Amino acid sequence: MTHPNDVPPSVLLPKLAAELRTRQSVAPPPWAVFVKTGVHKQRAPDQPDWWYLRSASVLRKIYLRGFVGIERLSAEYGGKRDRGSAPYHARTGSRAVLREIVQQLEKSGLVQPYKTRGRRVSPEGQKLLDALSRDVLKGLAEGRPELAKYL
């Protein structure tokens, strides 16, 4: 069985983002054009489809971690704050962006609540990620027979 850890995220995430784009429940809200993804950033993202890529990344992170809450995700998507001549300090990412993404993923049936500990991937989300990982690995294994054992 192919796991999302078996394939590089740089190949898997665009395919997952394209799949999420086809679902009507995952879409950027009107304020997504203006928002920064954290206080450590200077500007809003330049890519027009950044919302779908971030949603794909969040879904993959929830799958790999088992269960995770918004606070943990915001720490994952945080960075270093430039404070001029003072030393850098770690800052968390935008919780509003992550909360909206997780709510949309939950609405689409890919994520489900897990007790009081946050959320985890639903069986439908796990099936989607495993199928896309298998497709990506098949594409990578065409020229490399040593990867065939993971299929």
Backbone torsions as a table, in degrees:
resi	resn	phi	psi	omega
1	MET	NA	134.2	-177.8
2	THR	-87.8	135.8	-177.9
3	HIS	-114.6	149.8	178.0
4	PRO	-60.2	-16.0	175.6
5	ASN	-75.0	-18.8	-176.8
6	ASP	-79.3	-14.8	-177.3
7	VAL	-118.7	152.6	178.4
8	PRO	-69.3	137.0	-179.3
9	PRO	-62.6	-27.8	-179.1
10	SER	-66.2	-20.4	177.3
11	VAL	-96.8	-38.3	-176.1
12	LEU	-72.8	-42.7	-172.7
13	LEU	-63.6	-40.8	175.9
14	PRO	-62.8	-36.3	177.6
15	LYS	-67.9	-40.6	177.6
16	LEU	-67.3	-37.7	177.2
17	ALA	-64.1	-39.2	177.1
18	ALA	-64.7	-36.9	177.6
19	GLU	-68.5	-40.3	178.9
20	LEU	-67.4	-30.4	178.5
21	ARG	-64.5	-32.5	-179.7
22	THR	-73.1	-22.3	177.6
23	ARG	-79.9	136.0	-175.4
24	GLN	-76.8	-19.9	-175.5
25	SER	-83.2	-14.1	177.2
26	VAL	-107.6	108.6	-179.4
27	ALA	-153.8	148.5	179.4
28	PRO	-69.6	138.1	175.9
29	PRO	-72.8	168.4	-178.1
30	PRO	-60.9	-29.9	-177.6
31	TRP	-81.0	-3.4	-177.0
32	ALA	-68.2	-18.2	179.9
33	VAL	-71.0	-30.8	-171.9
34	PHE	-103.1	-15.1	-168.5
35	VAL	-82.4	143.8	170.3
36	LYS	-87.6	156.7	-179.6
37	THR	-90.4	5.5	176.4
38	GLY	170.0	164.4	-178.9
39	VAL	-72.6	-15.5	179.0
40	HIS	-81.7	-5.9	179.7
41	LYS	-95.9	150.8	179.4
42	GLN	-85.9	-39.5	-175.0
43	ARG	-136.7	172.7	174.6
44	ALA	-71.4	159.5	179.2
45	PRO	-60.8	145.7	-178.8
46	ASP	-86.2	-28.7	-177.0
47	GLN	-68.9	136.0	179.0
48	PRO	-70.6	-25.4	-178.4
49	ASP	-106.1	28.7	-176.4
50	TRP	-63.6	-29.9	-178.2
51	TRP	-63.8	-41.2	-179.2
52	TYR	-71.4	-37.8	176.6
53	LEU	-65.9	-41.0	177.7
54	ARG	-66.4	-38.9	177.4
55	SER	-63.1	-42.1	177.9
56	ALA	-63.9	-41.0	179.9
57	SER	-65.8	-40.8	178.4
58	VAL	-64.4	-43.2	179.4
59	LEU	-62.0	-42.3	178.3
60	ARG	-64.7	-42.3	179.7
61	LYS	-64.7	-40.5	177.8
62	ILE	-63.6	-39.6	179.3
63	TYR	-64.3	-43.4	-176.5
64	LEU	-72.9	-33.1	-178.0
65	ARG	-83.7	-18.2	-177.8
66	GLY	94.3	-68.5	172.7
67	PHE	-144.4	146.1	-175.0
68	VAL	-157.2	150.1	178.1
69	GLY	-106.0	175.8	-177.3
70	ILE	-65.4	-38.5	-178.6
71	GLU	-63.4	-41.3	178.7
72	ARG	-67.2	-40.4	177.7
73	LEU	-63.8	-39.3	-179.7
74	SER	-66.2	-32.2	175.4
75	ALA	-69.2	-36.4	178.7
76	GLU	-65.5	-37.5	-176.8
77	TYR	-96.2	13.9	178.0
78	GLY	-82.2	-171.3	-179.3
79	GLY	-166.8	-165.7	-178.9
80	LYS	-94.0	131.6	178.2
81	ARG	-89.3	127.1	177.5
82	ASP	-80.4	115.9	-177.6
83	ARG	-113.0	32.4	-180.0
84	GLY	75.9	-126.1	-178.9
85	SER	-83.8	-10.5	177.0
86	ALA	-75.6	157.7	-179.8
87	PRO	-64.0	152.9	176.4
88	TYR	-66.9	149.3	174.8
89	HIS	-133.5	148.0	-179.8
90	ALA	-72.2	138.4	176.4
91	ARG	-131.0	151.3	-179.9
92	THR	-85.1	160.8	176.5
93	GLY	-79.0	175.8	-178.1
94	SER	-69.5	120.2	178.7
95	ARG	-74.9	-29.6	-180.0
96	ALA	-65.0	-41.9	178.1
97	VAL	-63.6	-48.0	-178.5
98	LEU	-65.8	-38.9	178.9
99	ARG	-62.8	-43.2	179.3
100	GLU	-65.1	-41.1	179.0
101	ILE	-64.1	-45.9	-178.8
102	VAL	-65.4	-38.0	177.2
103	GLN	-64.5	-39.0	177.9
104	GLN	-67.8	-39.9	177.4
105	LEU	-65.8	-35.9	177.2
106	GLU	-67.8	-39.4	179.2
107	LYS	-65.7	-33.7	179.5
108	SER	-81.3	-5.3	175.9
109	GLY	88.9	10.7	-179.3
110	LEU	-91.1	-19.8	-179.1
111	VAL	-130.9	146.4	177.7
112	GLN	-134.1	152.6	178.4
113	PRO	-66.9	148.7	-179.8
114	TYR	-127.8	102.9	179.7
115	LYS	44.8	-126.8	177.5
116	THR	-109.5	12.4	-172.6
117	ARG	-98.5	2.7	-179.0
118	GLY	122.1	-134.5	-176.9
119	ARG	-135.7	158.1	175.9
120	ARG	-137.0	167.9	-178.3
121	VAL	-75.4	136.0	177.8
122	SER	-77.9	167.4	177.0
123	PRO	-58.9	-34.7	177.5
124	GLU	-65.9	-41.4	177.4
125	GLY	-66.3	-38.8	178.2
126	GLN	-64.9	-40.5	178.5
127	LYS	-63.3	-42.2	178.8
128	LEU	-63.4	-48.3	-179.4
129	LEU	-64.5	-40.6	178.9
130	ASP	-65.6	-41.1	179.9
131	ALA	-65.8	-43.7	178.4
132	LEU	-66.2	-37.5	177.7
133	SER	-63.6	-40.6	178.7
134	ARG	-64.2	-42.2	178.5
135	ASP	-63.5	-43.1	179.1
136	VAL	-63.7	-42.9	-179.2
137	LEU	-66.6	-36.1	175.5
138	LYS	-61.7	-41.7	178.0
139	GLY	-65.3	-37.1	178.9
140	LEU	-75.3	-28.7	-174.4
141	ALA	-83.5	-5.0	-178.6
142	GLU	-59.5	-42.3	-179.6
143	GLY	-98.6	-3.8	-175.9
144	ARG	-129.3	98.7	-176.3
145	PRO	-66.7	-19.8	-179.8
146	GLU	-69.8	-17.3	177.8
147	LEU	-85.4	-8.9	-177.4
148	ALA	-64.5	-24.0	-178.9
149	LYS	-68.2	-19.8	179.8
150	TYR	-84.0	-12.4	-179.5
151	LEU	-80.3	NA	NA
